[in-house]
Amino acid sequence: MTGNDVVLALVVVTALGFDFTNGFHDTGNAMATSIVTGALPPRVAVGVSAVLNLVGAFLSTAVAATIASGLVQSQDVTLTVVMAGLTGSILWNLTTWYVGIPSSSSHALIGGVVGATMAAAGASAVKWQGLVAKVIVPAALSPFIAGSVAALGTYLVYRVTREVSEGPRTQGFRSGQVGSACMVSLAHGTNDAQKTMGVITLALIASGTLSTGAKAPDWVIGSCATAIALGTYIGGWRVIRALGKGLVEIEPPQGMASESASAAVILSSTDFGYSLSTTHVATGSILGSGVGKKGAVVRWNIARRMVVAWVLTLPAAALVGALAYWVADGIGGTGGVVTIFAVLVLASIAFFVASRHPAVTPENVNAAWTGSVIPDPEPVPATDEVAP
Protein backbone atom coordinates (compact mmCIF):
# COMPACT_ATOMS: atom_id res chain seq x y z
CA MET A 1 0.00 0.00 0.00
CA THR A 2 1.44 3.36 -1.04
CA GLY A 3 1.51 6.51 1.06
CA ASN A 4 -1.25 7.96 -1.13
CA ASP A 5 -3.45 4.93 -0.40
CA VAL A 6 -2.89 5.35 3.34
CA VAL A 7 -3.84 9.02 3.18
CA LEU A 8 -6.95 8.25 1.10
CA ALA A 9 -8.03 5.59 3.59
CA LEU A 10 -7.60 8.02 6.50
CA VAL A 11 -9.61 10.68 4.65
CA VAL A 12 -12.46 8.24 3.97
CA VAL A 13 -12.50 7.06 7.61
CA THR A 14 -12.49 10.67 8.83
CA ALA A 15 -15.29 11.64 6.45
CA LEU A 16 -17.42 8.76 7.71
CA GLY A 17 -16.59 9.89 11.24
CA PHE A 18 -17.93 13.32 10.35
CA ASP A 19 -21.06 11.71 8.93
CA PHE A 20 -21.50 9.86 12.22
CA THR A 21 -21.19 13.10 14.24
CA ASN A 22 -23.64 14.69 11.81
CA GLY A 23 -26.14 11.97 12.67
CA PHE A 24 -25.99 12.37 16.44
CA HIS A 25 -25.62 16.15 16.21
CA ASP A 26 -28.70 16.59 14.03
CA THR A 27 -31.06 13.97 15.49
CA GLY A 28 -32.86 16.78 17.27
CA ASN A 29 -33.82 18.35 13.94
CA ALA A 30 -36.27 15.56 13.30
CA MET A 31 -37.29 14.19 16.65
CA ALA A 32 -36.98 16.84 19.38
CA THR A 33 -40.57 18.08 19.24
CA SER A 34 -42.05 14.57 18.92
CA ILE A 35 -40.21 13.38 22.03
CA VAL A 36 -41.07 16.48 24.06
CA THR A 37 -44.79 16.29 23.26
CA GLY A 38 -44.90 12.56 24.01
CA ALA A 39 -45.72 11.54 20.45
CA LEU A 40 -42.82 9.07 20.42
CA PRO A 41 -40.63 7.54 23.17
CA PRO A 42 -36.97 8.66 22.90
CA ARG A 43 -35.44 5.37 21.75
CA VAL A 44 -38.25 4.65 19.29
CA ALA A 45 -37.93 8.16 17.89
CA VAL A 46 -34.20 7.96 17.21
CA GLY A 47 -34.55 4.40 15.89
CA VAL A 48 -37.16 5.45 13.36
CA SER A 49 -35.10 8.51 12.47
CA ALA A 50 -32.03 6.34 11.88
CA VAL A 51 -33.87 4.05 9.46
CA LEU A 52 -35.35 6.95 7.51
CA ASN A 53 -32.02 8.78 7.36
CA LEU A 54 -30.62 5.61 5.79
CA VAL A 55 -33.43 5.45 3.23
CA GLY A 56 -33.27 9.15 2.45
CA ALA A 57 -29.55 9.00 1.68
CA PHE A 58 -30.28 6.83 -1.36
CA LEU A 59 -32.98 9.08 -2.84
CA SER A 60 -30.87 11.92 -4.25
CA THR A 61 -27.29 12.88 -5.14
CA ALA A 62 -27.89 16.49 -6.18
CA VAL A 63 -26.39 17.94 -3.00
CA ALA A 64 -23.41 15.57 -3.24
CA ALA A 65 -22.67 16.98 -6.69
CA THR A 66 -22.76 20.52 -5.29
CA ILE A 67 -20.19 19.66 -2.61
CA ALA A 68 -17.94 17.67 -4.96
CA SER A 69 -17.71 20.18 -7.78
CA GLY A 70 -19.76 23.31 -7.07
CA LEU A 71 -17.85 25.05 -4.27
CA VAL A 72 -14.10 24.71 -4.92
CA GLN A 73 -11.89 24.07 -7.94
CA SER A 74 -11.36 20.30 -7.96
CA GLN A 75 -7.90 20.57 -9.52
CA ASP A 76 -6.69 22.64 -6.55
CA VAL A 77 -7.84 20.13 -3.97
CA THR A 78 -5.46 17.52 -2.55
CA LEU A 79 -6.07 14.75 -0.02
CA THR A 80 -4.34 16.90 2.60
CA VAL A 81 -6.82 19.70 1.89
CA VAL A 82 -9.79 17.37 2.30
CA MET A 83 -8.39 15.93 5.53
CA ALA A 84 -7.77 19.40 6.96
CA GLY A 85 -11.29 20.51 6.01
CA LEU A 86 -12.80 17.50 7.75
CA THR A 87 -10.72 18.26 10.84
CA GLY A 88 -12.13 21.77 11.03
CA SER A 89 -15.70 20.61 10.63
CA ILE A 90 -15.52 17.76 13.15
CA LEU A 91 -13.87 19.86 15.86
CA TRP A 92 -16.56 22.54 15.49
CA ASN A 93 -19.29 19.89 15.54
CA LEU A 94 -17.93 18.39 18.74
CA THR A 95 -17.58 21.77 20.41
CA THR A 96 -21.15 22.88 19.70
CA TRP A 97 -22.53 19.43 20.52
CA TYR A 98 -20.77 19.50 23.89
CA VAL A 99 -22.33 22.82 24.86
CA GLY A 100 -25.71 21.79 23.42
CA ILE A 101 -25.99 24.45 20.71
CA PRO A 102 -27.70 23.27 17.47
CA SER A 103 -25.14 24.66 15.03
CA SER A 104 -24.99 23.56 11.41
CA SER A 105 -22.97 20.43 10.63
CA SER A 106 -23.39 21.23 6.95
CA HIS A 107 -21.87 24.68 7.23
CA ALA A 108 -19.09 23.34 9.44
CA LEU A 109 -18.16 20.88 6.70
CA ILE A 110 -18.33 23.49 3.96
CA GLY A 111 -16.41 26.02 6.04
CA GLY A 112 -13.67 23.51 6.83
CA VAL A 113 -13.19 22.52 3.19
CA VAL A 114 -13.27 26.13 1.96
CA GLY A 115 -10.78 27.24 4.62
CA ALA A 116 -8.35 24.43 3.87
CA THR A 117 -8.64 25.07 0.12
CA MET A 118 -7.90 28.76 0.57
CA ALA A 119 -4.88 27.94 2.74
CA ALA A 120 -3.57 25.60 0.05
CA ALA A 121 -4.35 27.44 -3.19
CA GLY A 122 -5.65 30.91 -2.32
CA ALA A 123 -9.04 32.55 -2.58
CA SER A 124 -9.19 32.00 -6.35
CA ALA A 125 -9.65 28.26 -5.74
CA VAL A 126 -13.07 28.90 -4.19
CA LYS A 127 -16.12 29.17 -6.46
CA TRP A 128 -17.58 32.16 -4.67
CA GLN A 129 -20.67 32.43 -6.85
CA GLY A 130 -21.58 28.82 -6.10
CA LEU A 131 -20.83 29.30 -2.39
CA VAL A 132 -23.13 32.32 -2.19
CA ALA A 133 -25.92 30.89 -4.33
CA LYS A 134 -25.91 27.33 -2.98
CA VAL A 135 -24.95 27.90 0.66
CA ILE A 136 -25.03 31.44 2.03
CA VAL A 137 -28.30 32.66 0.53
CA PRO A 138 -30.21 29.47 1.49
CA ALA A 139 -28.68 29.72 4.98
CA ALA A 140 -29.98 33.26 5.39
CA LEU A 141 -33.45 32.66 3.97
CA SER A 142 -34.35 29.14 5.08
CA PRO A 143 -35.01 29.82 8.81
CA PHE A 144 -37.35 32.69 7.92
CA ILE A 145 -39.18 30.68 5.25
CA ALA A 146 -39.56 27.66 7.54
CA GLY A 147 -40.56 29.87 10.46
CA SER A 148 -43.20 31.68 8.41
CA VAL A 149 -44.68 28.42 7.15
CA ALA A 150 -44.69 26.96 10.68
CA ALA A 151 -46.26 30.11 12.17
CA LEU A 152 -49.04 30.10 9.58
CA GLY A 153 -49.57 26.37 9.99
CA THR A 154 -49.72 26.66 13.79
CA TYR A 155 -52.21 29.52 13.62
CA LEU A 156 -54.41 27.58 11.21
CA VAL A 157 -54.43 24.30 13.15
CA TYR A 158 -55.41 26.07 16.36
CA ARG A 159 -58.00 28.10 14.48
CA VAL A 160 -59.55 25.10 12.73
CA THR A 161 -59.59 22.93 15.89
CA ARG A 162 -60.69 25.63 18.36
CA GLU A 163 -64.01 23.85 18.95
CA VAL A 164 -62.33 20.48 19.61
CA SER A 165 -61.75 19.61 23.26
CA GLU A 166 -58.17 19.54 24.53
CA GLY A 167 -57.84 15.78 25.02
CA PRO A 168 -58.88 14.57 21.54
CA ARG A 169 -56.98 17.42 19.87
CA THR A 170 -53.76 16.60 21.70
CA GLN A 171 -54.03 12.90 20.96
CA GLY A 172 -54.85 13.49 17.31
CA PHE A 173 -51.91 15.77 16.73
CA ARG A 174 -49.56 13.43 18.57
CA SER A 175 -50.50 10.76 16.05
CA GLY A 176 -49.98 13.24 13.23
CA GLN A 177 -46.55 14.09 14.59
CA VAL A 178 -45.35 10.55 13.97
CA GLY A 179 -45.85 11.06 10.24
CA SER A 180 -44.42 14.58 10.14
CA ALA A 181 -41.34 13.60 12.17
CA CYS A 182 -40.73 10.69 9.79
CA MET A 183 -40.83 13.08 6.86
CA VAL A 184 -38.21 15.32 8.50
CA SER A 185 -35.92 12.31 9.05
CA LEU A 186 -36.33 11.22 5.45
CA ALA A 187 -35.61 14.78 4.28
CA HIS A 188 -32.54 14.97 6.52
CA GLY A 189 -31.13 11.87 4.84
CA THR A 190 -31.69 13.30 1.36
CA ASN A 191 -29.73 16.45 2.21
CA ASP A 192 -27.19 15.94 4.99
CA ALA A 193 -25.83 12.51 4.07
CA GLN A 194 -25.14 13.86 0.58
CA LYS A 195 -22.54 16.29 1.91
CA THR A 196 -20.19 13.58 3.11
CA MET A 197 -20.72 11.70 -0.13
CA GLY A 198 -19.58 14.83 -1.94
CA VAL A 199 -16.46 15.18 0.23
CA ILE A 200 -15.42 11.55 -0.27
CA THR A 201 -16.03 11.93 -4.00
CA LEU A 202 -13.84 15.06 -3.92
CA ALA A 203 -11.10 13.03 -2.19
CA LEU A 204 -11.36 10.27 -4.79
CA ILE A 205 -11.00 12.87 -7.54
CA ALA A 206 -7.99 14.41 -5.78
CA SER A 207 -6.32 11.00 -5.52
CA GLY A 208 -6.89 10.26 -9.20
CA THR A 209 -9.28 7.39 -8.47
CA LEU A 210 -12.16 9.22 -10.14
CA SER A 211 -12.20 11.73 -12.97
CA THR A 212 -13.26 15.36 -12.44
CA GLY A 213 -17.04 15.68 -12.39
CA ALA A 214 -17.64 12.01 -11.54
CA LYS A 215 -20.65 11.03 -9.42
CA ALA A 216 -20.43 9.33 -6.05
CA PRO A 217 -19.87 5.56 -6.41
CA ASP A 218 -22.39 3.15 -4.91
CA TRP A 219 -20.05 2.12 -2.08
CA VAL A 220 -19.70 5.76 -1.05
CA ILE A 221 -23.47 6.23 -0.98
CA GLY A 222 -23.96 3.06 1.07
CA SER A 223 -21.22 3.78 3.61
CA CYS A 224 -22.33 7.39 4.14
CA ALA A 225 -25.95 6.33 4.57
CA THR A 226 -24.92 3.73 7.16
CA ALA A 227 -22.68 6.15 9.08
CA ILE A 228 -25.32 8.86 9.43
CA ALA A 229 -27.94 6.28 10.41
CA LEU A 230 -25.70 4.88 13.17
CA GLY A 231 -24.97 8.38 14.44
CA THR A 232 -28.68 9.15 14.47
CA TYR A 233 -29.44 6.04 16.52
CA ILE A 234 -26.86 6.98 19.14
CA GLY A 235 -28.90 10.15 19.60
CA GLY A 236 -27.83 13.74 20.17
CA TRP A 237 -29.53 14.11 23.54
CA ARG A 238 -27.94 17.45 24.42
CA VAL A 239 -29.07 19.06 21.17
CA ILE A 240 -32.51 17.42 21.37
CA ARG A 241 -33.06 19.09 24.73
CA ALA A 242 -31.96 22.52 23.48
CA LEU A 243 -34.27 22.35 20.45
CA GLY A 244 -37.26 20.65 22.03
CA LYS A 245 -37.35 22.35 25.42
CA GLY A 246 -35.12 25.39 25.28
CA LEU A 247 -36.79 27.49 22.59
CA VAL A 248 -40.55 27.09 22.92
CA GLU A 249 -42.93 25.16 25.16
CA ILE A 250 -44.13 22.80 22.44
CA GLU A 251 -47.63 21.31 22.22
CA PRO A 252 -48.57 18.58 19.69
CA PRO A 253 -50.30 20.96 17.20
CA GLN A 254 -47.19 23.15 17.17
CA GLY A 255 -44.94 20.11 16.84
CA MET A 256 -46.79 18.81 13.81
CA ALA A 257 -46.83 22.25 12.17
CA SER A 258 -43.10 22.84 12.72
CA GLU A 259 -42.09 19.37 11.52
CA SER A 260 -44.25 19.64 8.40
CA ALA A 261 -42.69 23.02 7.59
CA SER A 262 -39.17 21.65 8.09
CA ALA A 263 -39.78 18.65 5.84
CA ALA A 264 -41.26 20.79 3.05
CA VAL A 265 -38.37 23.28 3.04
CA ILE A 266 -35.62 20.61 3.22
CA LEU A 267 -37.09 18.43 0.48
CA SER A 268 -37.56 21.44 -1.80
CA SER A 269 -33.94 22.56 -1.32
CA THR A 270 -32.64 19.04 -1.98
CA ASP A 271 -34.43 19.01 -5.32
CA PHE A 272 -32.49 22.16 -6.32
CA GLY A 273 -29.18 20.84 -4.98
CA TYR A 274 -28.92 23.45 -2.21
CA SER A 275 -26.63 22.46 0.64
CA LEU A 276 -29.13 23.53 3.26
CA SER A 277 -28.65 23.51 7.03
CA THR A 278 -31.37 21.29 8.44
CA THR A 279 -30.53 22.74 11.87
CA HIS A 280 -31.39 26.25 10.70
CA VAL A 281 -34.63 25.03 9.17
CA ALA A 282 -35.72 23.06 12.25
CA THR A 283 -34.90 25.92 14.61
CA GLY A 284 -36.76 28.43 12.44
CA SER A 285 -39.78 26.12 12.32
CA ILE A 286 -39.86 25.66 16.10
CA LEU A 287 -39.62 29.41 16.68
CA GLY A 288 -42.36 29.93 14.09
CA SER A 289 -44.61 27.49 15.92
CA GLY A 290 -44.20 29.61 19.04
CA VAL A 291 -45.02 32.81 17.18
CA GLY A 292 -48.10 31.21 15.61
CA LYS A 293 -49.65 30.21 18.95
CA LYS A 294 -51.20 33.07 20.86
CA GLY A 295 -49.63 33.47 24.30
CA ALA A 296 -46.82 30.98 23.72
CA VAL A 297 -43.54 31.68 25.52
CA VAL A 298 -40.65 32.03 23.08
CA ARG A 299 -37.19 32.15 24.64
CA TRP A 300 -35.56 34.62 22.30
CA ASN A 301 -32.44 34.81 24.45
CA ILE A 302 -31.62 31.18 23.68
CA ALA A 303 -32.48 31.72 20.02
CA ARG A 304 -29.99 34.58 19.90
CA ARG A 305 -27.28 32.25 21.24
CA MET A 306 -28.02 29.84 18.43
CA VAL A 307 -27.89 32.57 15.79
CA VAL A 308 -24.45 33.61 17.06
CA ALA A 309 -23.29 30.01 16.63
CA TRP A 310 -24.71 29.96 13.11
CA VAL A 311 -22.87 33.12 12.13
CA LEU A 312 -19.61 31.82 13.58
CA THR A 313 -19.80 28.32 12.09
CA LEU A 314 -18.51 28.97 8.55
CA PRO A 315 -15.58 31.24 9.50
CA ALA A 316 -14.66 29.24 12.63
CA ALA A 317 -14.60 25.91 10.80
CA ALA A 318 -12.73 27.56 7.91
CA LEU A 319 -10.08 28.89 10.32
CA VAL A 320 -9.58 25.49 11.96
CA GLY A 321 -9.46 23.85 8.52
CA ALA A 322 -6.78 26.32 7.39
CA LEU A 323 -4.73 25.80 10.55
CA ALA A 324 -4.97 22.03 10.14
CA TYR A 325 -3.75 22.33 6.55
CA TRP A 326 -0.78 24.49 7.55
CA VAL A 327 0.20 21.98 10.24
CA ALA A 328 -0.09 19.01 7.89
CA ASP A 329 1.68 20.79 5.06
CA GLY A 330 4.45 21.92 7.41
CA ILE A 331 5.12 18.34 8.49
CA GLY A 332 4.71 17.14 4.92
CA GLY A 333 3.64 13.95 3.17
CA THR A 334 1.81 11.10 4.82
CA GLY A 335 3.17 12.10 8.20
CA GLY A 336 1.32 15.40 8.12
CA VAL A 337 -2.04 13.78 7.48
CA VAL A 338 -1.39 11.09 10.09
CA THR A 339 -0.55 13.81 12.62
CA ILE A 340 -3.79 15.78 12.23
CA PHE A 341 -5.72 12.50 12.18
CA ALA A 342 -4.16 11.58 15.54
CA VAL A 343 -4.95 15.03 16.95
CA LEU A 344 -8.54 14.65 15.77
CA VAL A 345 -8.91 11.24 17.42
CA LEU A 346 -7.48 12.50 20.73
CA ALA A 347 -9.71 15.58 20.67
CA SER A 348 -12.77 13.43 19.97
CA ILE A 349 -11.97 11.14 22.90
CA ALA A 350 -11.47 14.15 25.17
CA PHE A 351 -14.86 15.60 24.22
CA PHE A 352 -16.65 12.32 24.81
CA VAL A 353 -14.98 11.79 28.19
CA ALA A 354 -15.83 15.34 29.26
CA SER A 355 -19.42 14.93 28.10
CA ARG A 356 -20.03 12.20 30.65
CA HIS A 357 -19.84 14.66 33.58
CA PRO A 358 -22.74 15.28 33.51
CA ALA A 359 -24.44 13.89 30.42
CA VAL A 360 -28.02 13.80 29.21
CA THR A 361 -29.01 10.19 28.57
CA PRO A 362 -32.07 8.41 27.18
CA GLU A 363 -32.82 7.07 30.68
CA ASN A 364 -33.22 10.49 32.30
CA VAL A 365 -34.23 12.66 29.37
CA ASN A 366 -37.98 12.27 29.93
CA ALA A 367 -37.63 13.25 33.57
CA ALA A 368 -35.41 16.14 32.54
CA TRP A 369 -38.16 17.57 30.36
CA THR A 370 -40.50 17.59 33.37
CA GLY A 371 -37.91 19.64 35.26
CA SER A 372 -37.17 17.03 37.95
CA VAL A 373 -33.61 15.96 37.11
CA ILE A 374 -31.62 18.28 34.87
CA PRO A 375 -31.96 22.06 34.91
CA ASP A 376 -32.86 24.04 31.82
CA PRO A 377 -29.94 24.98 29.52
CA GLU A 378 -29.95 28.36 31.28
CA PRO A 379 -32.36 29.99 33.73
CA VAL A 380 -35.39 31.51 32.03
CA PRO A 381 -36.10 34.98 33.45
CA ALA A 382 -39.60 35.94 34.51
CA THR A 383 -39.63 38.64 31.87
CA ASP A 384 -39.34 36.28 28.92
CA GLU A 385 -40.75 37.72 25.77
CA VAL A 386 -44.09 36.28 24.73
CA ALA A 387 -45.21 35.79 21.18
CA PRO A 388 -48.20 37.89 20.19
Secondary structure, DSSP 4 states (H G I P E B T S, - for coil): --HHHHHHHHHHHHHHHHHHHHHHHHHHHHHHHHHHTTSS-HHHHHHHHHHHHHHHTTS--HHHHHHHHSSB-GGG--HHHHHHHHHHHHHHHHHHHHHT----HHHHHHHHHHHHHHHHH-GGGB-HHHHIIIIIHHHHHHHHHHHHHHHHHHHHHHHHTTTS-HHHHHHHHHHHHHHHHHHHHHHHHHHHHHHHHHHHHHHHHHTTSS-TTPPPPHHHHHHHHHHHHHHHHH--HHHHHIIIIISB---HHHHHHHHHHHHHHHHHHHHHT----HHHHHHHHHHHHHHHSTT-BB-HHHHHHHHHHHHHHHHHHHHHHHHHHHHHHHH-HHHHHHHHHHHHHHHHHHHHHHTTTT---HHHHHHHHTTSSS--SS---TT--B--
